[in-house]
């Protein structure tokens, strides 16, 4: 699970959210115990930068997230290359049908 930045209890308690968000996060994760924070970053200065970074990570594959947790940035780049190559191959296999513009 990749919780959103504003739901992390330390951020919520420090003024970025309400106590209700903290309790909601605890409720969501209760059945998934034990929950362990496996990665964090001090790279962002502003809250909206953290949200943007988080949104990007949420779209990543599990393999890329695991590489990030390990701190293996070379593996992330290799995974990106593999995913890009697979997308290109899929495009070649199933080309989109083009509609003839102006004909009915």
Steps between C-alpha positions, in 0.01 A plus 500: 500500500628846419317742733464856391737749656238688695388178669836419656441549874810711568402746227137508608588563862740777399226706342453372145181317587260424778492237769213339305743425215737335748219288640381417146849384404515282811160355413605425141824331604364315805419183308839512322710498817783515557550807283858614460633818341754370247598816314490872558664801341612837625551621141199729478474839662131564432192287560383520137840370382460201733151436362628516142784258580257269679256507208783396268602209726140378528503439124813288517507122474567294810849419367591868475365570850703210641813632328434844650464347847835323451655825376591326174464784251682309226231232521229767466662618176523143370134437584403819316692383192328160510154654547561746215613218271189296587273798426667550163456132414133514600448805277643311202284193565169683523504822297208730558252514217491839337172662419472656160441865561245661272337180376171361617 
